[in-house]
C-alpha cells in the first residue's frame, strides 16, 4: 500500500498546484510562450540585445546617468491633477536646456500616480501627466520627434508603497531612450572608416622635405 500511495500524493500535489494557477509563479501557463520576457512591449527584448552587442546600450546608460546627475528628471503633481506648478516648470526648463544640447538623443516621459482611485482612471491620469511634460518641453524648443513616446504606468510603480495620498508617487519621469538614427552627427560605418584613416594619417610622422637646398621637417616653423 505504501508504494501505491506515492502516485496518489503526486496527484494531490498537482491538484494543489493547479489551484494556485492564478498565482504569479504559474501565471505564465496561461500566457503566450515568452510573454513574460517581453513585458508587453513588442520587440523590446530584441532591441535590448542589439543595443548591448553594438555598445549602444552602455552609451545610453551613461547618458541617462549624466542626465540624472545634472538635472532633476522627476516632477511631481498635486492630487488628481496634471497641472505643472512653478517648481515643476522650473525643473522642466532645466531639462529642456540639457536636452537641447544633445540633438541626436531621444527621450521618453513616464507618467505615474498614487494608489488612490481606480486603476483605469489612474492609467489615464498618468498619461495626462506625461502629456503635460511633453507639451511643456516642446514649448521650450525640444522637437516632439525627439520625445520618442509618452508612457503611463498609472499606479503600478509607486515610490512609496501606500494606499494614501502620496505626492512622491504622483510624478512624471524623463529618461534618455535612444538615438535619432538619421541625425547627421551620428557615425555610420563609412564615416567611421574615414575618421579612423585620417586619425592614423595624422599620427604618422611626415618625411623630411627640402626647400631651397635646406632640409626642413614638415610641420615645424622656421
Beta strands, then each sheet from edge to edge (+ up, - down):
strand 1: 74-76
strand 2: 105-112
strand 3: 147-154
strand 4: 171-179
strand 5: 209-211
strand 6: 214-216
sheet 1: 1+ 4- 2+ 3+
sheet 2: 5+ 6-
end
